[in-house]
Amino acid sequence: MTAAPSPPRIVLDTNVCLDLFLVRDPSCARLWAALQAGTVRAVTREDCRAEWQRVLHYPQLPIDEAQRPSLRDAYDALLHGLPDAAAPDDAPLPRCRDPDDQKFLELAWAARASWLLSKDNELLKLDRRARQLGRFAILLPQDWSLPPAERAGTPDHV
């Protein structure tokens, strides 16, 4: 008996997580449905999770103290931690102009993710170079979708 293949991995930057968990942005509906159905597996590592925790305390966001635990729990329920997910020093990754975003590239590389979803222009500019490495694409969440063969059982909208 052979095991079912694991779903493709995806990395979500912090702004995409805000759209998913706080704003409930309709442009993330396909992503939300795929995560809920388990047809894609979002991965994280501790420094990415720590950034999420910090952002939940930004004063410019409409988050009160009562909401923070549910937002943390939603993140932890859908994003799977990979404790050893560090790209090797010799990984041929492009360098992001924003050093705070380099961790998402490293995670996508180390996790063998198929996609890194971001709204950050500095990361999005690196899409072509990341694709040339043959590892992952960097896309806006609204531009992402599963290939047709992997969509079985995933609704197109929520």
Contacts in CASP RR format, 6 or more apart in sequence:
PFRMAT RR
TARGET T0000
AUTHOR 0000-0000-0000
METHOD contacts of the structure
MODEL  1
MTAAPSPPRIVLDTNVCLDLFLVRDPSCARLWAALQAGTVRAVTREDCRA
EWQRVLHYPQLPIDEAQRPSLRDAYDALLHGLPDAAAPDDAPLPRCRDPD
DQKFLELAWAARASWLLSKDNELLKLDRRARQLGRFAILLPQDWSLPPAE
RAGTPDHV
6 41 0 8 1.000
7 38 0 8 1.000
7 39 0 8 1.000
7 40 0 8 1.000
7 41 0 8 1.000
7 150 0 8 1.000
8 40 0 8 1.000
8 41 0 8 1.000
8 113 0 8 1.000
8 114 0 8 1.000
8 115 0 8 1.000
8 146 0 8 1.000
8 150 0 8 1.000
9 40 0 8 1.000
9 41 0 8 1.000
9 42 0 8 1.000
9 43 0 8 1.000
9 111 0 8 1.000
9 112 0 8 1.000
9 113 0 8 1.000
9 114 0 8 1.000
10 31 0 8 1.000
10 40 0 8 1.000
10 41 0 8 1.000
10 42 0 8 1.000
10 43 0 8 1.000
10 113 0 8 1.000
10 114 0 8 1.000
10 115 0 8 1.000
10 116 0 8 1.000
10 117 0 8 1.000
10 144 0 8 1.000
11 42 0 8 1.000
11 43 0 8 1.000
11 44 0 8 1.000
11 48 0 8 1.000
11 104 0 8 1.000
11 107 0 8 1.000
11 108 0 8 1.000
11 111 0 8 1.000
11 113 0 8 1.000
11 115 0 8 1.000
11 116 0 8 1.000
11 117 0 8 1.000
11 136 0 8 1.000
12 20 0 8 1.000
12 42 0 8 1.000
12 44 0 8 1.000
12 79 0 8 1.000
12 117 0 8 1.000
13 101 0 8 1.000
13 104 0 8 1.000
13 116 0 8 1.000
13 117 0 8 1.000
13 118 0 8 1.000
13 119 0 8 1.000
13 120 0 8 1.000
13 123 0 8 1.000
14 48 0 8 1.000
14 51 0 8 1.000
14 52 0 8 1.000
14 55 0 8 1.000
15 118 0 8 1.000
15 119 0 8 1.000
15 120 0 8 1.000
16 28 0 8 1.000
16 31 0 8 1.000
16 117 0 8 1.000
16 118 0 8 1.000
16 119 0 8 1.000
16 141 0 8 1.000
17 52 0 8 1.000
17 75 0 8 1.000
17 79 0 8 1.000
18 55 0 8 1.000
18 61 0 8 1.000
19 25 0 8 1.000
19 27 0 8 1.000
19 28 0 8 1.000
19 119 0 8 1.000
19 141 0 8 1.000
20 28 0 8 1.000
20 31 0 8 1.000
20 32 0 8 1.000
20 35 0 8 1.000
20 78 0 8 1.000
21 71 0 8 1.000
21 74 0 8 1.000
21 75 0 8 1.000
22 61 0 8 1.000
22 62 0 8 1.000
22 63 0 8 1.000
22 71 0 8 1.000
25 141 0 8 1.000
27 141 0 8 1.000
27 142 0 8 1.000
28 141 0 8 1.000
28 142 0 8 1.000
29 157 0 8 1.000
29 158 0 8 1.000
30 144 0 8 1.000
30 145 0 8 1.000
30 146 0 8 1.000
30 154 0 8 1.000
30 156 0 8 1.000
30 157 0 8 1.000
31 40 0 8 1.000
31 117 0 8 1.000
31 141 0 8 1.000
31 144 0 8 1.000
32 158 0 8 1.000
33 154 0 8 1.000
33 155 0 8 1.000
33 156 0 8 1.000
33 157 0 8 1.000
33 158 0 8 1.000
34 40 0 8 1.000
34 146 0 8 1.000
34 154 0 8 1.000
35 42 0 8 1.000
35 78 0 8 1.000
36 158 0 8 1.000
37 153 0 8 1.000
37 154 0 8 1.000
37 155 0 8 1.000
39 146 0 8 1.000
39 150 0 8 1.000
39 151 0 8 1.000
39 152 0 8 1.000
39 153 0 8 1.000
39 154 0 8 1.000
40 146 0 8 1.000
40 150 0 8 1.000
41 80 0 8 1.000
42 78 0 8 1.000
42 79 0 8 1.000
42 80 0 8 1.000
43 79 0 8 1.000
43 80 0 8 1.000
43 81 0 8 1.000
43 82 0 8 1.000
43 85 0 8 1.000
43 107 0 8 1.000
43 111 0 8 1.000
43 113 0 8 1.000
44 52 0 8 1.000
44 75 0 8 1.000
44 79 0 8 1.000
44 80 0 8 1.000
44 81 0 8 1.000
44 82 0 8 1.000
44 107 0 8 1.000
45 81 0 8 1.000
45 82 0 8 1.000
45 83 0 8 1.000
45 85 0 8 1.000
45 86 0 8 1.000
45 103 0 8 1.000
45 107 0 8 1.000
45 110 0 8 1.000
46 81 0 8 1.000
46 83 0 8 1.000
47 103 0 8 1.000
48 103 0 8 1.000
48 104 0 8 1.000
48 107 0 8 1.000
49 75 0 8 1.000
49 76 0 8 1.000
49 79 0 8 1.000
49 81 0 8 1.000
51 100 0 8 1.000
51 103 0 8 1.000
52 72 0 8 1.000
52 75 0 8 1.000
53 72 0 8 1.000
55 61 0 8 1.000
56 63 0 8 1.000
56 68 0 8 1.000
56 71 0 8 1.000
56 72 0 8 1.000
57 63 0 8 1.000
57 68 0 8 1.000
63 71 0 8 1.000
82 107 0 8 1.000
82 110 0 8 1.000
82 111 0 8 1.000
84 110 0 8 1.000
85 106 0 8 1.000
85 107 0 8 1.000
85 110 0 8 1.000
85 111 0 8 1.000
86 106 0 8 1.000
86 110 0 8 1.000
87 93 0 8 1.000
87 105 0 8 1.000
87 106 0 8 1.000
87 107 0 8 1.000
87 109 0 8 1.000
87 110 0 8 1.000
88 110 0 8 1.000
91 106 0 8 1.000
91 109 0 8 1.000
91 110 0 8 1.000
92 133 0 8 1.000
93 102 0 8 1.000
93 105 0 8 1.000
93 106 0 8 1.000
93 109 0 8 1.000
93 130 0 8 1.000
93 133 0 8 1.000
94 105 0 8 1.000
94 126 0 8 1.000
94 129 0 8 1.000
94 130 0 8 1.000
95 102 0 8 1.000
96 102 0 8 1.000
96 105 0 8 1.000
96 122 0 8 1.000
96 123 0 8 1.000
96 126 0 8 1.000
97 122 0 8 1.000
98 120 0 8 1.000
98 122 0 8 1.000
98 123 0 8 1.000
101 118 0 8 1.000
101 120 0 8 1.000
101 122 0 8 1.000
101 123 0 8 1.000
104 116 0 8 1.000
104 118 0 8 1.000
104 123 0 8 1.000
105 116 0 8 1.000
105 123 0 8 1.000
105 126 0 8 1.000
105 130 0 8 1.000
107 113 0 8 1.000
108 115 0 8 1.000
108 116 0 8 1.000
108 130 0 8 1.000
108 135 0 8 1.000
108 136 0 8 1.000
108 138 0 8 1.000
109 133 0 8 1.000
109 135 0 8 1.000
109 136 0 8 1.000
112 135 0 8 1.000
113 135 0 8 1.000
113 136 0 8 1.000
114 136 0 8 1.000
114 137 0 8 1.000
115 136 0 8 1.000
115 137 0 8 1.000
115 138 0 8 1.000
115 139 0 8 1.000
115 144 0 8 1.000
116 123 0 8 1.000
116 130 0 8 1.000
116 136 0 8 1.000
116 137 0 8 1.000
116 138 0 8 1.000
116 139 0 8 1.000
117 138 0 8 1.000
117 139 0 8 1.000
117 140 0 8 1.000
117 141 0 8 1.000
117 144 0 8 1.000
118 124 0 8 1.000
118 138 0 8 1.000
118 139 0 8 1.000
118 140 0 8 1.000
119 140 0 8 1.000
119 141 0 8 1.000
123 138 0 8 1.000
124 138 0 8 1.000
124 139 0 8 1.000
124 140 0 8 1.000
126 138 0 8 1.000
127 137 0 8 1.000
127 138 0 8 1.000
127 139 0 8 1.000
130 136 0 8 1.000
130 137 0 8 1.000
130 138 0 8 1.000
131 137 0 8 1.000
145 151 0 8 1.000
146 154 0 8 1.000
END
